[in-house]
Structures are given as structure tokens and as C-alpha cells.
């Protein structure tokens, strides 16, 4: 019973935050993309429940909102870690062995192409087609911070520093 009450309270808090976003955009269907961007920024992904809630609140079908959310690569339908690592696998980065960086990160974090987020939701690893910094190849984006000419060792140093910093916070 206590657990159910806590879950209900958590859902009410989530909906209140989404309602503030919807109010900010005056419940306008034309503002669907910025609404979804802010919802995702708050929750790290777009859950089916949030998509349905946004759709109902805007008076449009959930399939329309889902269609927008799945069309744009920016949106995620699964939870992401606190630190999102985007590794470029475009031509310049691939030629300069970005796959060795990816393999090292996956091995250290116990991730795979099927499992992109660590169990503690600290890290998510994604590959992207291009980060637009070919002269810095191979390039890695750690949240919004660009790291160029990344080696497996340099990538692991960055990850290890984050792990140490997060452990120190506890």
C-alpha cells in the first residue's frame, strides 16, 4: 500500500512538471517539438505514458506524437544515462579507428550494441553518423563537451574520472 502511494505521488509530480511545460507553450500543437524536447530534457527520454499524456493534453492522437518522437533522432524512447557519450563513426572518424574507442568504452562499461545504458544509468553510449568536426577525428561528445583526437586510453580516462567524481559525491 505504501509503495503504491509513493508511486502515485511520483506520477503526480511528473505530471505537474509536464503541465508546466505544456502551459509554457500554451498547449499549442504547433509547439509539439519544443514540448517534447523539454519533457525529454527533464526525464532523459520520452516514455509511452508521457507521450500519451502530452497527446491527450494537446488534443491530438498518441500515434501522431509517437510519429514525431520516432522520426527525429534527437528523441529517445528509452532512458539514458546522466552522461551520454556520442562517438562519431563518420568516414573520417571511422578511418581514424573510432571503433577501437567504442570497443574500449563498451568493454569498460559492460555495454553492447543492444545494451547502450549502464545499469546505474550513469552512462549511455551512442554512435552517430557525424558530429561535424572531421578535422578532430576521431571525435567523441561527452554530454555537450567535444573531445577530439580521442584514443581508447583518453576515452577511458574521461570515464574513469567521472566514475571517481560520482563516487566521491556519495
N, C-alpha and C positions, 0 to 999 in steps of 0.2 A: 504494500500500500504506500509506504514512504517513498519507494523508488518511483512509483507511478506519479506521485505528486511532484517529485523533483523533475521528472521528465516533462510533465505538463508545464511547470514553471519555466523550464528551459525553453520550451517551444513558444511560450508567451513572450519571453524576452527576445527570441529570434524574430518573431512576427512584428514586435514593436520596432525593432531596428529596420526591418524591411519596409514597414509602414512609413517610417521617417524618410526613407529613400524615395518611396512612391509619392509621398507628399511633396518632396523637394521638386519632383518633376511633374507635379500636378496631375498625376495618374494619366498622363498622355501616352497613348500607344506609340506615337511618333518618337518617343524618348525611350523605347524599349532597350536599345543597345546600351546607352549610358546607365539605365536602371540595372541591367544585368551585370554591367561592369562593376558597379558599386556593390551589388549583392555579392558578387564573386570576390571582390576585394575584402569584404568583411568575413566571408566564410571559407575562402580559398577554393571554392568550387560551387557549382550550381546543382543542388540536389533535386530529385524529382519533385519533392514536396515544395521546394522554393519555386520551381518552375510553375507548378500548378497554382500556387498562391499568387504569384505575380500575374499569371494569365487571368485568373478569376478577378483579381483586383483591377486589371485593365479592361476587363470585359472582352477578352479575346480567347481563342481556344489554346489549350495547353500545347497542342501539336504545332501551332504557329510559333510559340515561344521556344519550344524544343527545336524546331527547324532552324530558328535564328541561332540558338545556342550551339547547335552542332555544325552549322555552316562555317562559323568563324573559328579559326584555330586558336584564337585568344581564350576562348571559353573552355572550361574543363567540367566534365560531368563526374569526376571522381576527386576525392580530397587530395590536396597537395601538401607537401611539407612546408615548414617555416622557411627553409632555404631551397629555392628552386634553381637547379643548375641546368642551364641550356647550353648544350655543346653543339657547335656548328659542325655539320657534315656536308657542307657545300664542297664544290670541286677543290678550291684552294686548301681548305682545311683537311679534306679527305686525303689529298696528295701529301700533305704535311703530317699525316698519321694521327688525325684526331681520334681514330678508332682505338689507338693504344691508350689514350687518355680516358676514353669512355670505358674501356675494359678494366682499367685500373680502378676507376671510381666505382663501377659496378661490383668489382670483387671486394673492395674495402667496405662498401655499404651493404653487401649481400643483396644486390638488386639484379634484375634481368630485364629483357625487353617486355616481358609480361608483368613484372612487378617493378614499378617505377618509383614507388614511395616507400621509405623505410617504415618499419612497424611503429616507431615512436613519432612518426610524422615530422621528423626533423629535416629530412632531405627528400627531394624529388629530382630525378634526373630525366631530362628530355633531350632528344636530338632534334635539331631544326635544320631546315634546308639552307638558310643563310642568315647571318647576323649583320651583314653589310660592312664587315671590317676585314676584308680579304688580305690586306697588307699586314695584318697582325696574326695571320693563320699559324697554327690552329687557335681558334677563339672560343672562349667559354664565358658565359654570362652567369654570374652568381647573384641572384635576385636582379638588381639593376646595375651591378658593377661589372664592367668589361675587363676581362683578363686575356691579354694577347700572348702569343707565342708560348702557349701552355704546354708543358710536358706532363707526363704522368706524375712525376715527382712533385712538381709545382702544384698540380691539382690536389694531390693527396695532402700536401702541406696546408693548403687552404681549408680543406675539410677537417683535418686533424685540429687545426686552430679553432674552428667553430665548435667542434666536439668538446675541446678543453674549456673554451669560454662558457659554453652552455652548462657543463658540469660544475664550473666554478659558481654559477648563478644559483645552483641548488643548495 
